[in-house]
Structure formats: structure tokens, C-alpha cells
């Protein structure tokens, strides 16, 4: 066995990291070589450790602050940081469109080069968008047929309405000649999935709303969908940053839309995991914290981050030969990325 340095022992692949933190009403700081967050109780101040080596994303909500020293350590560990509103939505501030990203350019180059190799070709970009859609449905099919909890809650992938919608999805995706047609086909399928979820959880008169009108509530299911989607955006942003692919090189959501590739990658897991658990937790009248814990556990159980990494890497390297891909994989062995 090769000798390993302490730094090597501490390194955890981003695709294997288990933690996303949402913090509010606290101060994040560095103390004794660790990153902590401080909360003030009635009679004392409480410190809690953040395991930065096993963390992908930190979302800072209402009433939070962070020190320069803490940001330095988070950057060294490759943790993305974003400021957001209550419940992790919406995102307010960050670089690279949505996030404070660690400023290290010691990242892979082959994925960006592979991505740009097809991105400027309209036909190849469209074919890549179709691969995203196919991967998204394959993941949904796998999860909904495998997850016993979802089955127990009435999420039946083999229901005829879903199968009819998928048949239409596959045929329209195959015939699509531009990204807008793919987005419309995706929206129609998601609408069917919303209806199936609403029926399974007795969410009568559900209507998807992304923002509340004034102070009027948009309902727990909508709140949880928004919340879970932002968690998915965090995983997508992490995936792209680690692989060195800028967020502007989207294949579906528009070439000029800010951060569009984040949305493309997040869509890989949103329908399979965020959608059903948003409805289930709303039916159970769960709190935001309970929903967040549930959906993050689902991300971990079903290796959502691994799936994002694998899909993006496969599409980035699609034009390379097996020999070239093998060379890249061999060169990356032992790399902390």
C-alpha cells in the first residue's frame, strides 16, 4: 500500500460528500483550526462544528454572518457558499452566477474542453440536451420503482397515465428540432407528475406556483418544491464547479440565461426526488427542517450527486474514444477531485 499523507487521508471526493448545511440566526467563524457556527441561547453561547471536508454546500439564511477566516478555510476545502432567504430560497448573492466558489483553478481541463467541443455545434448541443432528458427519465424510473417509501405513499411509476405521458415524451423528444421543444415536452410531463403526486397525497386543487402573491401563502407543497429545487441547484453548482464547466454553457435552458447549465443539471434529479417528497411532507404537515432532512437523506440514499457527476462527465467526454477516456481516468487516480 502506498504511503499517504495526512492531507490525502482527509480528502473526500465531492461526489461522495454527504453534507449540505442551511444555517440561520448564527455566526460562522474559524476557531482552533475548525469552522464552527455560533448560536446564542438564553443564557449561553453554543458552538457547533461544521465538517468541511465532508460538505458540498453551505447556505446562509436569515440573520447569519461569516468571518473572513472561515471563508478562507471553506475555500481551501472546496465548499460552495451561498446567501439566501429563509428556508434556503431565494439565493441572494454569490459569484459564478449564484455561489461563492473556491478560487482554485487546479481543476480538470478535459471536461470543459470536451464540452466546448460539441457546444458550438447546434445539432450536437441538441443531441446532448436529449441525453440529459433521457438520463433524467431513466433516474426517475429507477427511483420510483425501487423506493419502497414512495411506493407506500402511492407513487406508482407503472400507472397508465404516467406510461402514456412517457410514450408521448419519448416520441416528442426524439422528434424535437430545437431546445424550446424539449422544454415544452419536459413541462408537459412534469405537469402529469404533479397531478399524480397530488392525487397520491390528496392535495386537492394543487396548482404550481413559484412565488407567493403578496403575503398570501402558496401552500406547503409549493414551498417545499421551491426549497428542494434550491438544494438540487446547490448540488448541480457543486458538480459543475468541481468539473470546471462554467454555468453559461447550457444545452436546454437557453444560451444567454444566467446560470442555465445549473438548471439543466438540477433537472436530472428534481422530478425523481424533490417532487414526490415535497408532496409527501406537505401531506404530513412537516416543518421546513423536517422536509430538508428528508430530501437530503433521499439525495444520499439514491446517490444523486454521483448520478449528476457521472451524467455530466459522460456527456462532456462523448466524442472521445474509449482509449482517451481510460487515459483520463488513469490520470485522475489519487486526485482529490
Secondary structure, DSSP 8 states (H G I E B T S, - for coil): -----HHHHH---GGG--EEEEE-SEEEEEETTEEEEEEE-SSSEEEEE--GGGEEEEEE-TTEEE-HHHHHHHHHTT-EEEEE-GGG-SEEE-BTTTBB------S-SHHHHHHHHHHTSHHHHHHHHHHHHHHHHHHHHHHHHH-HHHHHTT--TT-HHHHHHHHHHHHHHHH--SHHHHHHHHHHHHHHHHHHHHHHTT-TT----SS-STT----HHHHHHHHHHHHHHHHHHHHHHHHT--TT--SSS-TTSTTHHHHHHHHHHIIIIIIHHHHHHHHTT--HHHHHHHHHHHHHHTTHHHHHHHHHHHHHTTTS-HHHHHHHHHHHTT---
